[in-house]
Amino acid sequence: MIRNKNNKILVLVSVAVVVILVIAVAATLLLGNNANTNGQNSAKNTNQEAQKQAVQQIINTTKNISLTSSGFNPQTVTINAGQRVVWQNISGTQGTVNSDNFPNNSLWPFLNLGLFANGSSVGVTFDKPGTYTYHNQLNPSEKGTVIVK
């Protein structure tokens, strides 16, 4: 009878130890996954923040010029070397961005961006300081200037 009682106690202790181990393993797995999820969320948030900063840097380093039905607006922009200028056509018709001098457009070949439709845009990055003049080849009285410092 003592032996049966000892066996029952041993079984109960064994079951208790197994239950405790199962609980401990489950808790470790849950906490580990939670920590991993937090780490993934942290990495995801860091990546999103880096993307936001990259977009903001592009916005900060881009000057926008509109081609309207009355010409380029603004007509003159001043930027730093390495900045980008984007021309958006909202004139209601096709237009161009071409280097001066009209009609051969030969002063700055990189600035001969050509024809672009209403609602579209073209752009270029200015790497060197200088004063760059351009015009709309389809209406040469529409002119603009980019000053690069």
N, C-alpha and C positions, 0 to 999 in steps of 0.2 A: 504494500500500500504506500509506503514511503517512496518506493521507487516510482510508482505511478504519479504521485504528487510531484516528485522532483522532475519527472518527464513533462508534466503539465506546465510547471514553472519554466522549465527550459524552453518549451514550445512558445509560451507567452512572451518570454524575454526575447526569443529569436524573432517572433512576429513584430514585437515592438521595435527591435533594432532595424528590421527590414523596412518598417513603416517610416521610421526616422530617416533612414538612408534615402528612401524614395522621395520624401519631402525635401531633404537637403539637396538632392540632385535636381529635382524639379525647380526649386528656388534658384539654384545656381544657373540653370539653363534660362529661366525666365529673366533673371537679373542680367545675365550675360547678353541675351538677345536685346533686352532693353538698352543696355549700354551700347551694344553694336548699333541699334537703331538710332540712339542719340548721336553716336559718332557719324553715322550716315547722314542724319539730318544736319549735323554741324557741317559736314563736308559739302552737302547740298546747298546749305545757306551760304557758305563761303564761296562756292562756285557761282551762285546767283548774284552775290554781292560783287564779285569780280566782273561778271558780265555787265551788271549795271554800271560799274565804274568805267568799263571799256566803252559802253554806249555813250555815257556822259562825256568821256574824253573826245569821242568822235564829234559829238554835238558841239563841244567847246572849241574844237579845232576846225569846224566847218562854217564857212560863211555862205549864206544863201542869197542868191540874186534872182529876181523874177523877171522874165521877159513878158511884159504886158502889152496891150494894144498900143500903148504910147511909148514903149521902149523899155530899157533896162532899169530896174529899180531895186536897190539904189544904183545910181550911175557909177559911183566910186566906192570901193571898199578898201580898207587897209587891214593887212594880215601879217602874221609872222611867217618866216620861211618854214616850210613843212606843213603849212595849213592847206586845207582843201577848200575850193570854191565850187558850189553846185548851182547851176542855172536851172530854174524850173520854168517851163513854158506854160503860161496861163493867158496867152495872147488871143486864143480863139483860132489860131492858125499856125502853120509851120513857121519855124524861125531857125536861125543859125547862131552859133558863136564862132567867130573867125578872127584870127589875128589881124591887126592892121598891117599894112596899108591896103586899103581897098583899091583895086579889085584883086591884086595878086596874093594878098594875105601871107606875106613872106617874113614878117619881122620875128614871129615866134611860132614856128610850125606846130609845136606841142599844143598850142591854143586853137588850132583849127579843128574844132570839135564837130563841125558840120551841122547838117540838118537834124532837127529834133521836133517831133510832133507836139501839138497842143496836149497838155497833161503829162508830158514826159520830162525827163531831166537829163542833163549831162554834167560832168564835173571833171576837175583836174586838180592835182596837188602842185602847188608852187614851191619849188625847192630852193630857188635862188632869189636874193633881194633884187629889187628893180621895180620899174613902173611898166606895166603891161597894158596896152590899149587894145581894144577889140571892138567889133561891130557885128550887126546882123547883116549878113550878105544879101538877104532878100530886101532889106530896107536899110541901106548904109548910113542913113541919118540917125539910126538907133545905135548909140555908142556907149562904151563903158570903160572903166579903168580899174585895174587891180594894182594896188601899191603893196609891195612885199618888203618888209623890214628885216 
